[in-house]
Amino acid sequence: MEKNIFDLIIVGGGPAGASAAVYAARKRLKTALILKEWGGQSVVSEDIQNWIGTPHISGMDLAKNLENHVKEYAVDILEIKTGNFVTQTEIVEIEKEKIIKATLENEEEVFGKALLITTGSDRRKLQATNAEKFEYKGLTYCATCDGPMFSDMDVIVIGGGNSGFESAAQLLAYCKSVTLLSRSEPRADKIIVDKLLENPNFKLIKNITIKEIHGEDFVNGLTYVDKFTKEETKISTNGIFVEIGQNPATTWVKDLVELDEEGKVKIDPWTNKASKENLIWAAGDCTNILYQQNNIASGEAIKAIEDIYKALKTQ
Ligand SMILES: Cc1cc2nc3c(=O)[nH]c(=O)nc-3n(C[C@H](O)[C@H](O)[C@H](O)COP(=O)(O)OP(=O)(O)OC[C@H]3O[C@@H](n4cnc5c(N)ncnc54)[C@H](O)[C@@H]3O)c2cc1C
């Protein structure tokens, strides 16, 4: 039986996947968009304040808007397959051409000349008593998104890597004080560590583990344990920002593209290409770009579509 081969398979229904689908359809690329749910990570957010052109929008409304916009194009050229994860992908040969084969949870097989990976990631969650209870009640996983709500306040950042120190640097611009808690010696670049240590409003506490988050309706402190002395210390704070890494949703492509040590897809930042051949691109939070935001994910995906279009039309 002759196979239905799409020009492009896009996997993921967050801002990257949705933006890519709109652009691909407008360029008349025959596209399959595969996703489990619409909206992506910030769907849980009550008030997103930096989606450009919309001063306030809930994560649920953003998801609805993305879905509605993409569906405007699901008339002929764009096919949307919802409710399904892609579990596996491989490169197969059909009529001497290399083709991507994506297998879905329901065992459906989808074939495409190109693949765009936009499956995002999950923030690694803090393992401490009450961490879950105070999520979005003063304990947050995104300094860029929620930091401005803590202006002139004392805050804590948990995480001694680059993202922890970068978040602390951002917060120091408008918070009264920032205390960074690290479970080891800092693992961030020395230049940023040294710069922050010069700031009188910054304090570093290292070699600790977080035991418990405290608060009533909202976070008001935490207890940490010294790794060596086992001494417990309770400190107060107005807000806690957790930056302890991410879990990119990339296991389904691990055999096809190169991943970095965190499991993020390595891309060429000019083109978003993830493979040497003109077969696979990636965009948004699943890639090894430095910054993770809705607007960035959207723009990165659009950049990828421009390159995919060029590759498909010139090869
Ligand atoms: C709590 C929270 C609040 C945030 N608030 C803001 C904010 O206010 N402003 C801002 O700019 N950014 C915010 N961010 C960051 C922002 O949400 C991300 O940068 C953005 O969602 C990344 O978009 P993405 O499309 O790359 O990936 P994601 O949003 O992660 O979307 C990935 C999509 O792929 C799907 N998927 C994953 N694996 C598969 C698979 N195998 N098959 C099919 N589908 C799959 C997922 O279900 C999801 O729909 C927030 C993040 C968090 C965690």
The ligand as an ORCA input file, in Angstrom:
! r2SCAN-3c Opt
* xyz 0 1
  C       5.368     26.828     35.903
  C       5.940     27.505     34.705
  C       5.536     28.806     34.422
  C       6.074     29.455     33.322
  N       5.686     30.726     33.077
  C       6.193     31.382     32.004
  C       5.829     32.736     31.755
  O       5.100     33.367     32.527
  N       6.337     33.315     30.639
  C       7.209     32.657     29.771
  O       7.596     33.233     28.764
  N       7.568     31.396     30.016
  C       7.107     30.744     31.106
  N       7.525     29.482     31.381
  C       8.467     28.831     30.443
  C       7.690     28.362     29.229
  O       6.532     27.669     29.651
  C       8.547     27.476     28.348
  O       9.727     28.158     27.991
  C       7.768     27.088     27.086
  O       6.580     26.394     27.425
  C       8.593     26.200     26.161
  O       7.809     25.856     25.082
  P       8.052     24.551     24.200
  O       6.985     24.561     23.174
  O       9.464     24.511     23.791
  O       7.875     23.310     25.181
  P       6.702     22.886     26.173
  O       5.912     24.048     26.617
  O       7.366     22.061     27.217
  O       5.755     21.991     25.275
  C       6.122     20.713     24.882
  C       4.921     19.978     24.373
  O       5.316     18.734     23.812
  C       4.488     17.694     24.297
  N       5.256     16.440     24.274
  C       6.308     16.080     25.052
  N       6.767     14.868     24.689
  C       6.003     14.455     23.650
  C       5.997     13.288     22.819
  N       6.883     12.306     22.964
  N       5.049     13.196     21.857
  C       4.141     14.194     21.663
  N       4.111     15.329     22.403
  C       5.028     15.443     23.386
  C       4.097     18.154     25.683
  O       2.920     17.515     26.121
  C       3.891     19.642     25.427
  O       2.632     19.910     24.881
  C       7.018     28.786     32.481
  C       7.401     27.485     32.764
  C       6.887     26.839     33.873
  C       7.322     25.442     34.179
*
